[in-house]
């Protein structure tokens, strides 16, 4: 019998990644042999969710079933001592019972903090495995070891680990306290976000902030301060969030990347968001958190629920 666990499928406390267990021989077989293990299915970029009695949304975790080991098992760690794994592909058992499938970003905005940590880790690993089936040195196939955390070249024996690419994102304000928001090439007309970009090889994160802002909008910044970070597995970034002060307010856009940029006062942004003129990044993103940190509280857009 398959046990399906919804909103309260994970116990209290955070995720213990249990790094020391990953290389233990037979770990995958052991956790799949335990009916108490919680299994999260990741299928075509979607995960199962269910709405609880109180209206909250949670990931759906099930107990192990025959065939899981052949689907690609990723040991994510333990929550309150209970093993949590992700499998790449569906089992066909999560049908009905109020279960629906959501994309990663949509699900991430709805579930609780612990489940969000599990979700982001699972997706980061799945994305890495999908891109790492062959050795980047010789082109030979690689195999999975360490419960999904390492791949080894079958010819050279070289080990490869999940790749994370650092990127910076920055809330730039001017002398009047206005926030700079921009629209990237290819975005919908009303969509706005903070300036962001990848850290170059050999470059410090704060230096990347200064460079990216200058490149994208022609503004020099100072007083660059780190605020927070966030894993962003789309496909494998680590977002480093900063705040910075603009030296001037004149904008010179890099037309290859930015089609529109504007300084907003708090009142201007509140009105623009409330009317639907501006659509902010989703609540899962560090961009939204940095924007609302500057604003001083939640900004509620058209179709969004107040938090």
C-alpha positions as a LaTeX table, in Angstrom:
\begin{tabular}{lrrr}
\hline
Residue & $x$ (\AA) & $y$ (\AA) & $z$ (\AA) \\
\hline
Unk1 & 0.00 & 0.00 & 0.00 \\
Unk2 & 1.30 & 3.47 & $-0.88$ \\
Unk3 & 1.04 & 6.09 & 1.82 \\
Unk4 & 0.47 & 9.58 & 0.45 \\
Unk5 & 1.39 & 12.46 & 2.75 \\
Unk6 & 0.25 & 15.98 & 2.02 \\
Unk7 & 0.67 & 19.24 & 3.88 \\
Unk8 & 1.99 & 17.63 & 7.06 \\
Unk9 & 4.02 & 15.02 & 5.22 \\
Unk10 & 7.25 & 16.28 & 6.75 \\
Unk11 & 7.85 & 16.60 & 10.46 \\
Unk12 & 8.88 & 19.75 & 12.32 \\
Unk13 & 12.35 & 21.23 & 11.99 \\
Unk14 & 14.60 & 21.97 & 9.06 \\
Unk15 & 16.29 & 19.73 & 6.52 \\
Unk16 & 19.44 & 17.93 & 7.68 \\
Unk17 & 21.38 & 17.27 & 4.48 \\
Unk18 & 23.21 & 14.34 & 6.12 \\
Unk19 & 26.32 & 14.81 & 3.99 \\
Unk20 & 28.11 & 12.03 & 5.85 \\
Unk21 & 25.49 & 9.46 & 4.79 \\
Unk22 & 25.69 & 10.06 & 1.05 \\
Unk23 & 28.65 & 7.78 & 0.44 \\
Unk24 & 27.45 & 4.94 & 2.67 \\
Unk25 & 27.22 & 1.74 & 0.59 \\
Unk26 & 23.63 & 0.58 & 0.12 \\
Unk27 & 22.09 & 3.83 & 1.38 \\
Unk28 & 19.59 & 4.11 & $-1.47$ \\
Unk29 & 18.39 & 0.55 & $-1.03$ \\
Unk30 & 18.12 & 1.07 & 2.71 \\
Unk31 & 15.97 & 4.19 & 2.53 \\
Unk32 & 13.75 & 2.71 & $-0.19$ \\
Unk33 & 13.25 & $-0.32$ & 2.01 \\
Unk34 & 11.86 & 1.87 & 4.78 \\
Unk35 & 8.13 & 2.53 & 4.39 \\
Unk36 & 8.59 & 5.70 & 6.42 \\
Unk37 & 10.82 & 7.31 & 3.78 \\
Unk38 & 9.21 & 10.29 & 2.07 \\
Unk39 & 9.46 & 10.27 & $-1.74$ \\
Unk40 & 8.94 & 13.37 & $-3.90$ \\
Unk41 & 8.30 & 12.78 & $-7.60$ \\
Unk42 & 9.68 & 15.31 & $-10.10$ \\
Unk43 & 8.09 & 14.84 & $-13.52$ \\
Unk44 & 8.79 & 17.12 & $-16.50$ \\
Unk45 & 9.55 & 20.07 & $-14.25$ \\
Unk46 & 6.44 & 19.60 & $-12.12$ \\
Unk47 & 5.77 & 18.30 & $-8.60$ \\
Unk48 & 2.60 & 17.01 & $-6.92$ \\
Unk49 & 0.77 & 19.22 & $-4.43$ \\
Unk50 & $-2.41$ & 18.99 & $-2.40$ \\
Unk51 & $-4.50$ & 21.56 & $-0.55$ \\
Unk52 & $-5.02$ & 20.85 & 3.13 \\
Unk53 & $-8.10$ & 21.28 & 5.31 \\
Unk54 & $-7.01$ & 24.75 & 6.42 \\
Unk55 & $-6.41$ & 25.89 & 2.86 \\
Unk56 & $-2.63$ & 25.54 & 2.96 \\
Unk57 & $-0.80$ & 23.93 & 0.06 \\
Unk58 & 1.86 & 21.28 & 0.55 \\
Unk59 & 4.01 & 18.98 & $-1.53$ \\
Unk60 & 2.77 & 15.41 & $-1.82$ \\
Unk61 & 5.21 & 12.85 & $-0.49$ \\
Unk62 & 4.56 & 9.13 & $-0.82$ \\
Unk63 & 6.15 & 6.01 & 0.56 \\
Unk64 & 8.58 & 4.02 & $-1.65$ \\
Unk65 & 7.20 & 1.73 & $-4.36$ \\
Unk66 & 8.68 & $-1.01$ & $-6.52$ \\
Unk67 & 10.65 & 0.50 & $-9.37$ \\
Unk68 & 11.80 & 3.64 & $-7.58$ \\
Unk69 & 15.47 & 2.68 & $-7.72$ \\
Unk70 & 15.31 & 2.57 & $-11.51$ \\
Unk71 & 13.88 & 6.08 & $-11.70$ \\
Unk72 & 16.97 & 7.79 & $-10.34$ \\
Unk73 & 16.92 & 8.31 & $-6.58$ \\
Unk74 & 18.33 & 11.48 & $-5.05$ \\
Unk75 & 18.87 & 11.46 & $-1.28$ \\
Unk76 & 17.95 & 14.94 & $-0.07$ \\
Unk77 & 18.55 & 14.37 & 3.63 \\
Unk78 & 16.35 & 13.91 & 6.67 \\
Unk79 & 13.62 & 15.91 & 8.37 \\
Unk80 & 13.07 & 15.00 & 12.01 \\
Unk81 & 15.06 & 11.81 & 11.33 \\
Unk82 & 12.90 & 10.72 & 8.38 \\
Unk83 & 14.69 & 10.17 & 5.06 \\
Unk84 & 13.52 & 12.34 & 2.17 \\
Unk85 & 14.35 & 11.46 & $-1.45$ \\
Unk86 & 13.38 & 12.68 & $-4.89$ \\
Unk87 & 12.81 & 10.44 & $-7.89$ \\
Unk88 & 13.09 & 11.52 & $-11.52$ \\
Unk89 & 9.85 & 10.39 & $-13.10$ \\
Unk90 & 6.35 & 9.36 & $-12.16$ \\
Unk91 & 5.15 & 6.13 & $-10.60$ \\
Unk92 & 1.52 & 6.46 & $-11.63$ \\
Unk93 & 0.31 & 6.13 & $-8.04$ \\
Unk94 & $-0.33$ & 9.83 & $-7.40$ \\
Unk95 & $-3.72$ & 10.04 & $-9.08$ \\
Unk96 & $-6.86$ & 11.61 & $-7.63$ \\
Unk97 & $-7.24$ & 12.42 & $-3.96$ \\
Unk98 & $-6.98$ & 16.14 & $-4.65$ \\
Unk99 & $-3.46$ & 15.79 & $-6.03$ \\
Unk100 & $-2.50$ & 18.26 & $-8.75$ \\
Unk101 & 0.80 & 18.99 & $-10.49$ \\
Unk102 & 2.40 & 22.42 & $-10.49$ \\
Unk103 & 5.52 & 23.89 & $-12.01$ \\
Unk104 & 8.44 & 24.42 & $-9.68$ \\
Unk105 & 8.10 & 28.20 & $-9.37$ \\
Unk106 & 4.36 & 28.11 & $-8.75$ \\
Unk107 & 4.70 & 25.35 & $-6.16$ \\
Unk108 & 7.60 & 27.11 & $-4.48$ \\
Unk109 & 5.46 & 30.20 & $-3.83$ \\
Unk110 & 2.73 & 28.16 & $-2.12$ \\
Unk111 & 4.46 & 25.64 & 0.14 \\
Unk112 & 6.08 & 26.13 & 3.54 \\
Unk113 & 9.72 & 26.90 & 4.21 \\
Unk114 & 10.90 & 23.33 & 4.89 \\
Unk115 & 9.13 & 21.94 & 1.84 \\
Unk116 & 10.53 & 24.80 & $-0.24$ \\
Unk117 & 14.06 & 23.82 & 0.81 \\
Unk118 & 13.35 & 20.22 & $-0.19$ \\
Unk119 & 11.85 & 21.34 & $-3.50$ \\
Unk120 & 14.73 & 23.61 & $-4.49$ \\
Unk121 & 17.33 & 20.98 & $-3.62$ \\
Unk122 & 15.47 & 18.31 & $-5.57$ \\
Unk123 & 15.09 & 20.50 & $-8.64$ \\
Unk124 & 18.72 & 21.63 & $-8.55$ \\
Unk125 & 19.89 & 18.00 & $-8.50$ \\
Unk126 & 17.45 & 16.89 & $-11.21$ \\
Unk127 & 18.56 & 19.74 & $-13.48$ \\
Unk128 & 22.23 & 18.92 & $-12.90$ \\
Unk129 & 21.76 & 15.23 & $-13.70$ \\
Unk130 & 19.89 & 16.07 & $-16.90$ \\
Unk131 & 22.92 & 18.06 & $-18.10$ \\
Unk132 & 25.66 & 15.76 & $-16.83$ \\
Unk133 & 25.19 & 12.37 & $-18.44$ \\
Unk134 & 28.56 & 12.56 & $-20.19$ \\
Unk135 & 32.07 & 13.47 & $-19.08$ \\
Unk136 & 33.02 & 17.03 & $-20.04$ \\
Unk137 & 36.66 & 15.92 & $-20.43$ \\
Unk138 & 36.42 & 12.90 & $-22.71$ \\
Unk139 & 32.74 & 12.55 & $-23.60$ \\
Unk140 & 32.31 & 9.12 & $-22.00$ \\
Unk141 & 29.13 & 8.29 & $-20.06$ \\
Unk142 & 29.02 & 9.02 & $-16.34$ \\
Unk143 & 27.32 & 7.05 & $-13.59$ \\
Unk144 & 25.62 & 8.26 & $-10.42$ \\
Unk145 & 27.18 & 7.59 & $-7.01$ \\
Unk146 & 26.87 & 9.00 & $-3.49$ \\
Unk147 & 23.07 & 8.79 & $-3.52$ \\
Unk148 & 22.78 & 11.27 & $-6.39$ \\
Unk149 & 25.39 & 13.82 & $-5.33$ \\
Unk150 & 28.31 & 12.71 & $-7.52$ \\
Unk151 & 28.74 & 11.45 & $-11.09$ \\
Unk152 & 31.83 & 9.50 & $-12.14$ \\
Unk153 & 33.29 & 9.18 & $-15.64$ \\
Unk154 & 33.24 & 5.50 & $-16.66$ \\
Unk155 & 36.53 & 5.88 & $-18.55$ \\
Unk156 & 38.70 & 8.29 & $-16.58$ \\
Unk157 & 37.12 & 7.86 & $-13.15$ \\
Unk158 & 36.90 & 11.64 & $-12.70$ \\
Unk159 & 34.28 & 12.79 & $-10.21$ \\
Unk160 & 31.82 & 15.58 & $-11.01$ \\
Unk161 & 29.75 & 17.44 & $-8.44$ \\
Unk162 & 26.56 & 19.50 & $-8.74$ \\
Unk163 & 27.42 & 22.82 & $-10.32$ \\
Unk164 & 26.17 & 26.10 & $-8.90$ \\
Unk165 & 26.72 & 29.36 & $-10.79$ \\
Unk166 & 26.88 & 32.55 & $-8.67$ \\
Unk167 & 24.83 & 35.49 & $-9.87$ \\
Unk168 & 24.22 & 38.92 & $-8.34$ \\
Unk169 & 20.98 & 40.86 & $-8.09$ \\
Unk170 & 20.86 & 44.39 & $-6.73$ \\
Unk171 & 18.37 & 46.92 & $-5.41$ \\
Unk172 & 19.82 & 50.23 & $-6.64$ \\
Unk173 & 18.46 & 53.42 & $-5.06$ \\
Unk174 & 19.18 & 57.06 & $-5.87$ \\
Unk175 & 19.74 & 60.03 & $-3.56$ \\
Unk176 & 15.95 & 60.48 & $-3.26$ \\
Unk177 & 15.47 & 56.88 & $-2.19$ \\
Unk178 & 13.85 & 55.81 & $-5.46$ \\
Unk179 & 14.31 & 52.23 & $-6.65$ \\
Unk180 & 15.57 & 51.31 & $-10.12$ \\
Unk181 & 13.54 & 48.65 & $-11.93$ \\
Unk182 & 14.06 & 47.40 & $-15.47$ \\
Unk183 & 12.48 & 45.26 & $-18.18$ \\
Unk184 & 14.70 & 42.78 & $-19.96$ \\
Unk185 & 14.52 & 42.00 & $-23.66$ \\
Unk186 & 11.83 & 39.38 & $-24.25$ \\
Unk187 & 9.81 & 40.17 & $-21.13$ \\
Unk188 & 6.13 & 41.11 & $-21.17$ \\
Unk189 & 5.44 & 44.86 & $-21.36$ \\
Unk190 & 4.58 & 45.32 & $-17.68$ \\
Unk191 & 7.14 & 43.02 & $-16.14$ \\
Unk192 & 9.82 & 44.70 & $-14.02$ \\
Unk193 & 12.63 & 43.46 & $-11.81$ \\
Unk194 & 15.99 & 44.40 & $-10.34$ \\
Unk195 & 19.21 & 44.37 & $-12.32$ \\
Unk196 & 21.06 & 41.05 & $-12.18$ \\
Unk197 & 23.81 & 39.09 & $-13.87$ \\
Unk198 & 26.34 & 36.30 & $-13.49$ \\
Unk199 & 29.64 & 36.73 & $-11.70$ \\
Unk200 & 32.56 & 36.57 & $-14.14$ \\
Unk201 & 35.46 & 34.15 & $-13.70$ \\
Unk202 & 37.91 & 35.56 & $-11.16$ \\
Unk203 & 35.51 & 38.35 & $-10.17$ \\
Unk204 & 34.22 & 39.20 & $-6.70$ \\
Unk205 & 30.47 & 39.43 & $-6.16$ \\
Unk206 & 30.47 & 43.12 & $-5.19$ \\
Unk207 & 32.62 & 43.90 & $-8.23$ \\
Unk208 & 30.07 & 42.08 & $-10.37$ \\
Unk209 & 27.34 & 44.36 & $-8.98$ \\
Unk210 & 29.26 & 47.48 & $-10.00$ \\
Unk211 & 30.02 & 46.07 & $-13.45$ \\
Unk212 & 26.52 & 44.78 & $-14.22$ \\
Unk213 & 24.77 & 48.03 & $-13.28$ \\
Unk214 & 27.22 & 50.06 & $-15.34$ \\
Unk215 & 26.90 & 47.71 & $-18.33$ \\
Unk216 & 23.12 & 47.43 & $-18.31$ \\
Unk217 & 21.98 & 50.98 & $-17.50$ \\
Unk218 & 25.13 & 53.13 & $-17.47$ \\
Unk219 & 24.89 & 54.00 & $-13.77$ \\
Unk220 & 27.84 & 54.01 & $-11.37$ \\
Unk221 & 27.10 & 52.69 & $-7.87$ \\
Unk222 & 28.77 & 52.85 & $-4.47$ \\
Unk223 & 28.12 & 51.52 & $-0.95$ \\
Unk224 & 27.48 & 48.00 & $-2.22$ \\
Unk225 & 26.11 & 45.92 & 0.68 \\
Unk226 & 25.29 & 42.20 & 0.72 \\
Unk227 & 21.77 & 41.46 & 2.01 \\
Unk228 & 20.84 & 37.82 & 1.45 \\
Unk229 & 21.23 & 34.85 & $-0.87$ \\
Unk230 & 18.92 & 32.30 & $-2.45$ \\
Unk231 & 19.35 & 29.06 & $-4.37$ \\
Unk232 & 17.74 & 29.49 & $-7.78$ \\
Unk233 & 17.85 & 26.14 & $-9.63$ \\
Unk234 & 16.71 & 27.44 & $-13.01$ \\
Unk235 & 18.83 & 25.66 & $-13.92$ \\
Unk236 & 21.55 & 26.00 & $-11.25$ \\
Unk237 & 22.24 & 29.48 & $-9.89$ \\
Unk238 & 22.95 & 30.89 & $-6.45$ \\
Unk239 & 21.53 & 34.40 & $-6.29$ \\
Unk240 & 23.50 & 36.86 & $-4.16$ \\
Unk241 & 21.32 & 39.82 & $-3.21$ \\
Unk242 & 22.77 & 43.30 & $-2.72$ \\
Unk243 & 21.77 & 46.89 & $-2.15$ \\
Unk244 & 23.71 & 49.80 & $-3.67$ \\
Unk245 & 23.54 & 53.57 & $-3.98$ \\
Unk246 & 23.57 & 55.26 & $-7.39$ \\
Unk247 & 26.06 & 58.07 & $-7.98$ \\
Unk248 & 23.79 & 59.61 & $-10.65$ \\
Unk249 & 20.33 & 59.05 & $-12.11$ \\
Unk250 & 20.93 & 59.33 & $-15.86$ \\
Unk251 & 20.26 & 56.05 & $-17.67$ \\
Unk252 & 22.00 & 54.70 & $-20.77$ \\
Unk253 & 20.48 & 51.31 & $-21.57$ \\
Unk254 & 22.25 & 48.35 & $-23.12$ \\
Unk255 & 19.68 & 47.71 & $-25.87$ \\
Unk256 & 20.82 & 44.11 & $-26.24$ \\
Unk257 & 19.61 & 43.32 & $-22.71$ \\
Unk258 & 17.39 & 46.11 & $-21.35$ \\
Unk259 & 14.44 & 47.70 & $-23.16$ \\
Unk260 & 13.14 & 49.89 & $-20.35$ \\
Unk261 & 14.33 & 51.16 & $-16.95$ \\
Unk262 & 12.82 & 53.63 & $-14.52$ \\
Unk263 & 13.26 & 55.09 & $-11.05$ \\
Unk264 & 10.23 & 54.53 & $-8.77$ \\
Unk265 & 9.27 & 56.21 & $-5.53$ \\
Unk266 & 7.42 & 53.99 & $-3.06$ \\
Unk267 & 4.10 & 55.63 & $-3.88$ \\
Unk268 & 4.68 & 55.38 & $-7.62$ \\
Unk269 & 5.48 & 51.69 & $-7.39$ \\
Unk270 & 2.53 & 50.98 & $-5.08$ \\
Unk271 & 0.13 & 52.56 & $-7.55$ \\
Unk272 & 1.74 & 50.90 & $-10.58$ \\
Unk273 & 1.65 & 47.45 & $-8.99$ \\
Unk274 & $-1.88$ & 47.87 & $-7.67$ \\
Unk275 & $-3.20$ & 48.92 & $-11.08$ \\
Unk276 & $-1.46$ & 46.11 & $-12.93$ \\
Unk277 & 0.76 & 48.50 & $-14.88$ \\
Unk278 & 3.79 & 46.81 & $-13.29$ \\
Unk279 & 4.12 & 43.10 & $-12.58$ \\
Unk280 & 6.79 & 42.22 & $-10.03$ \\
Unk281 & 8.74 & 38.94 & $-9.79$ \\
Unk282 & 7.00 & 36.11 & $-7.94$ \\
Unk283 & 7.20 & 35.79 & $-4.17$ \\
Unk284 & 9.54 & 32.81 & $-4.46$ \\
Unk285 & 12.29 & 35.06 & $-5.81$ \\
Unk286 & 14.88 & 37.05 & $-3.92$ \\
Unk287 & 14.10 & 39.91 & $-6.30$ \\
Unk288 & 10.64 & 40.27 & $-4.77$ \\
Unk289 & 12.07 & 40.14 & $-1.25$ \\
Unk290 & 14.62 & 42.85 & $-2.00$ \\
Unk291 & 11.96 & 45.05 & $-3.59$ \\
Unk292 & 9.59 & 44.65 & $-0.64$ \\
Unk293 & 12.46 & 45.20 & 1.80 \\
Unk294 & 13.03 & 48.58 & 0.14 \\
Unk295 & 9.29 & 49.32 & 0.09 \\
Unk296 & 8.89 & 48.40 & 3.76 \\
Unk297 & 6.23 & 45.71 & 3.41 \\
Unk298 & 4.26 & 43.56 & 0.95 \\
Unk299 & 3.25 & 44.89 & $-2.45$ \\
Unk300 & 0.08 & 43.26 & $-3.75$ \\
Unk301 & $-0.42$ & 43.10 & $-7.49$ \\
Unk302 & $-3.49$ & 42.33 & $-9.57$ \\
Unk303 & $-4.53$ & 38.71 & $-8.98$ \\
Unk304 & $-2.17$ & 38.28 & $-6.02$ \\
Unk305 & $-3.22$ & 37.38 & $-2.49$ \\
Unk306 & $-2.18$ & 39.66 & 0.35 \\
Unk307 & 0.33 & 38.05 & 2.74 \\
\hline
\end{tabular}
